[in-house]
């Protein structure tokens, strides 16, 4: 049995899947994020391991979207 995504991985800490799962695809479980905090996956903002600030380069109010200057290179390098 395979589970994935952060909420599943977080709930597995409560032994919900003991003896059932043989694969875990954690998503952003290793880092958490503000969204996971808001839905209760992590109990404290102190549990968020990574923070990234990207400049906003465009705002589209009609589509409720923004464009940030940050992509694969910015999000995948260690330094």
Helices and strands as residue ranges (DSSP letters): E 2-4, H 6-12, E 23-25, H 34-38, G 45-47, E 55-60, G 61-63, E 65-69, H 72-76
